[in-house]
């Protein structure tokens, strides 16, 4: 059995996808929905979050990507194949 994997865990279940710029899986999820052109309130509804939480994720995304707008963040996502 691989090191660090318990008897009831498969190696696939312990792997996490890594994203550029230190983005988390949830931040990428928010970014993907933002790329659809939705408002913070619409993103919040779609992801079952508060609009305040969406705004917090966006601030973190902007900081990590060193951008200052939704358009720039979406452009980054396109350039780095983060969008489906």
C-alpha positions as CSV (number, residue, x, y, z in Angstrom):
1,X,0.0,0.0,0.0
2,X,1.4,3.5,-0.9
3,X,2.8,5.5,2.0
4,X,0.4,7.9,3.6
5,X,-2.7,5.9,2.4
6,X,-4.8,4.2,4.9
7,X,-6.5,0.8,4.3
8,X,-9.9,2.4,3.4
9,X,-8.4,5.1,1.2
10,X,-7.3,4.6,-2.4
11,X,-4.5,6.7,-3.8
12,X,-6.9,8.5,-6.1
13,X,-9.1,9.7,-3.2
14,X,-6.1,11.3,-1.5
15,X,-4.8,13.2,-4.5
16,X,-5.9,16.8,-4.9
17,X,-5.6,18.7,-8.2
18,X,-3.2,21.6,-8.0
19,X,-4.0,24.9,-9.6
20,X,-1.8,27.8,-10.7
21,X,-1.0,30.7,-8.5
22,X,-2.0,28.8,-5.4
23,X,-5.8,28.9,-6.2
24,X,-7.9,26.6,-4.2
25,X,-10.5,24.2,-5.8
26,X,-13.3,26.5,-4.5
27,X,-11.7,29.6,-5.9
28,X,-11.4,27.9,-9.3
29,X,-15.1,26.9,-9.0
30,X,-16.0,30.6,-8.3
31,X,-13.8,31.8,-11.1
32,X,-15.5,29.3,-13.6
33,X,-19.0,30.6,-12.6
34,X,-17.8,34.3,-12.8
35,X,-16.6,33.5,-16.3
36,X,-20.2,32.9,-17.3
37,X,-20.8,36.6,-16.7
38,X,-22.9,36.2,-13.6
39,X,-23.1,38.8,-10.8
40,X,-21.9,38.1,-7.3
41,X,-25.5,37.5,-6.2
42,X,-26.0,35.0,-9.1
43,X,-22.7,33.3,-8.4
44,X,-23.7,33.0,-4.8
45,X,-27.1,31.5,-5.7
46,X,-25.5,29.0,-8.1
47,X,-22.9,27.8,-5.6
48,X,-25.1,28.1,-2.5
49,X,-22.9,30.7,-0.9
50,X,-23.5,34.2,0.4
51,X,-22.7,37.1,-1.8
52,X,-20.2,38.2,0.9
53,X,-18.4,34.8,0.6
54,X,-18.3,35.2,-3.2
55,X,-16.8,38.6,-2.8
56,X,-14.2,37.2,-0.3
57,X,-13.2,34.5,-2.8
58,X,-12.9,37.1,-5.6
59,X,-10.6,39.3,-3.4
60,X,-8.4,36.3,-2.8
61,X,-8.4,35.3,-6.4
62,X,-7.5,38.8,-7.5
63,X,-4.7,38.9,-5.0
64,X,-3.3,35.5,-6.0
65,X,-3.5,36.3,-9.7
66,X,-2.2,39.9,-9.2
67,X,-5.2,41.3,-11.1
68,X,-7.8,43.9,-10.3
69,X,-10.8,43.0,-12.3
70,X,-13.2,40.2,-13.2
71,X,-12.1,40.5,-16.9
72,X,-8.4,40.1,-16.0
73,X,-9.2,37.1,-13.7
74,X,-11.2,35.4,-16.5
75,X,-8.5,36.1,-19.0
76,X,-6.0,34.4,-16.6
77,X,-8.4,31.5,-16.3
78,X,-8.6,31.2,-20.1
79,X,-4.8,31.5,-20.6
80,X,-4.2,28.7,-18.0
81,X,-6.9,26.3,-19.1
82,X,-9.0,26.6,-16.0
83,X,-12.3,26.9,-17.8
84,X,-14.2,23.9,-19.1
